[in-house]
Amino acid sequence: MRPEYLQRLLSGVIIGGQVMGDVAVGKMINTLSACIQKKMTAEDLAMFQTGTHPALTASPVAYPMVNAAELAIVQMK
């Protein structure tokens, strides 16, 4: 799975995104939608607590949404 985020350059607020992958992307799309609605920043998402299940989701250490948020933070600098 590979999520990407669009964010406002000055504030870092997430304003859109794209998620590609298998059937598990539905959870990420729902999370991304909630983040956009609540005007969360990439930093908020990078520190967002997410429940995972070994058989159903990625490891919390390598969770694609957090990795994409961290990449967005680096690209803003």
C-alpha positions in Angstrom: 0.0 0.0 0.0 1.2 3.4 -0.8 -0.6 6.5 0.6 0.4 10.0 -0.5 -0.9 13.3 1.0 -1.5 16.8 -0.4 -1.0 19.6 2.1 -1.0 23.3 2.3 2.6 24.5 2.2 2.3 27.2 4.9 0.2 25.4 7.5 0.9 21.7 6.7 -2.9 20.9 6.9 -3.8 17.8 4.9 -6.2 18.8 2.1 -6.3 15.6 0.1 -4.6 12.3 -0.6 -4.3 9.2 -2.7 -4.1 5.6 -1.5 -3.2 2.7 -3.7 -3.1 -1.0 -2.7 -5.3 -4.0 -2.0 -8.5 -4.4 -0.1 -7.0 -3.0 3.1 -6.9 0.5 1.8 -10.5 1.1 2.8 -9.3 1.7 6.4 -6.7 4.1 5.3 -9.2 6.0 3.1 -11.6 6.4 6.1 -8.7 7.6 8.3 -7.5 10.1 5.7 -11.1 11.4 5.2 -11.4 12.0 9.0 -8.0 13.7 9.0 -9.1 16.1 6.2 -12.4 16.8 7.9 -10.7 17.7 11.2 -8.0 19.8 9.4 -5.1 17.7 10.8 -1.5 18.3 9.8 1.0 15.8 8.6 2.6 16.1 12.1 -0.7 15.2 13.7 -1.0 12.2 11.5 2.6 11.1 12.1 1.8 10.9 15.9 -1.7 9.5 15.5 -2.3 6.4 17.5 -3.6 3.5 15.2 -4.7 0.1 16.3 -3.2 -2.7 14.2 -3.7 -6.5 13.9 -0.8 -8.7 12.7 -3.0 -10.7 10.3 -4.9 -7.7 8.9 -2.7 -4.6 8.9 0.9 -3.4 8.5 3.2 -3.4 11.5 2.8 -0.2 13.6 6.5 0.4 13.1 6.2 0.5 9.3 2.5 1.7 9.0 2.2 3.3 5.5 0.1 6.2 6.7 2.7 7.3 9.3 5.5 6.8 6.7 3.7 9.0 4.2 3.1 11.6 6.9 6.7 11.6 7.8 7.7 12.0 4.1 5.3 14.9 3.8 6.9 16.6 6.8 10.4 16.2 5.3 9.2 17.6 1.9 7.7 20.7 3.6 11.1 21.7 5.1 
